[in-house]
Amino acid sequence: FLFFFLMLRRPPRSTLSSSSAASDVYKRQEIENELNERRKDIKKQEQKQEQKEENLERRTNNIEKKEENLVKKQAAFELKEKKVDDLISKQTDKLEKIAGLSCEQAKEHLLKVLEDELTHEKFLKVTEFEQKIKDESDTKAREVLAMAIQRVASEYVPEATISVIPLPTDEMKGRLIGREGRNIRSIESATGVDLIIDDTPEAITISCFNPVRREIARLSIEKLISDGRIHPAKIEEVVHRSKRDVDLAIKKDGEKAILEVGVTAMHPELIKLLGRLRYRTSYGQNALAHSLEVSHLSGIIASELGLNPTTAKRAGLLHDIGKAVDYETEGSHVDLGVEIAKKYNENNSIIHAIAAHHNDIDPQTITAYIIQAADAVSAACLLYTSPSPRDRQKSRMPSSACKKKKKKKKKRKNKK
């Protein structure tokens, strides 16, 4: 029974074979479809590749044609260039035959003619200029002297070996002195000056023969007063900054001086020494202002005489250069100035003008006489502009101190 039951449930062999055959046909159709699609893709790629190759061939052909054209044009250009050179050489030969001169001889002749014409014109101009100077020399000399007197009167700086610094209050004196005088000792040792703190209200005095040290001390004290912190470490820091500021100011003053007079190509150390003259006075006159004035006067006088004003200006600017170091080095400012000028390779005429401007030696050049005259004019102006000793003393004191002194004098007179 079981056997017959199983036999009945088993599918027939014909149905199994028909279903496998159908699946095989379906698979073959799928494979054929995939193959057809791949063949189409391959054909498209082949067509694209053929188009690219055709484009490359066209470009190659175009490039070859352009190269051929360039070669032809270059050959034609070289041929034309050769023809032009031949024509130029033929024309040059014809010109040389007509003129009877070679090319070099023609150049020499032309240059000689131009040189003769320029020499003649230059001579006429110089003659005209000299005649004009002779006609106007008296008038110009009077104008120069008047201008020099006015300039010295406006640029007067009183001579002093002290500087007075105003204080906001009298309490600041105690802070500057410090505990057991340590602050004032620090200031004096760092700057090399003497501080005078007396009964003058709201003012202290700096005393020193070295003007640069005095200026450093003045700047340092003003900075300490404005900052408010006053102790030895701060004093050293401020003095160091003030020295650097004064050095920069000296350099700027020297550069400004040479630019003002139009002098160029000067040694950097000479420029610094010129700047130091800003802090030097002589007979109530600032040394740098005096040197600038002498330089301007010398240039004007040299121009009036038909000489080179640049040399005269340079000699006038450097004639008192020894005063920049005479307070710290032995010797007169004339001898020191000659040594400085020789050290920095100045011209012999300038060295001689420095040596002769006070008649230490006899003048041998016109430049030396010009410097003497300009120096005398500048010094003569001072006779008419110098204040009295009493006025100088007043100019050193701050206005507040002057007012308080006047009040004290009035009180004394009223008591009497």
Secondary structure, 3 states (H helix, E strand, C coil): CHHHHHHHHCCCHHHHHHHHHHHHHHHHHHHHHHHHHHHHHHHHHHHHHHHHHHHHHHHHHHHHHHHHHHHHHHHHHHHHHHHHHHHHHHHHHHHHHHHCCCHHHHHHHHHHHHHHHHHHHHHHHHHHHHHHHHHHHHHHHHHHHHHHHHHHHHCCCCCCCEEEEECCCCHHHHHHHCHHHHHHHHHHHHHCCEEECCCCCCEEEEECCCHHHHHHHHHHHHHHHHHCCCCHHHHHHHHHHHHHHHHHHHHHHHHHHHHHHCCCCCCHHHHHHHHHHHHCEECCEEHHHHHHHHHHHHHHHHHHCCCCHHHHHHHHHHCCHHHHCCCCCCCCHHHHHHHHHHHCCCCHHHHHHHHHCCCCCCCCCHHHHHHHHHHHHHHHHHHHHCCCHHHHHHHHCCHHHHHHHHHHHHHHHHHC
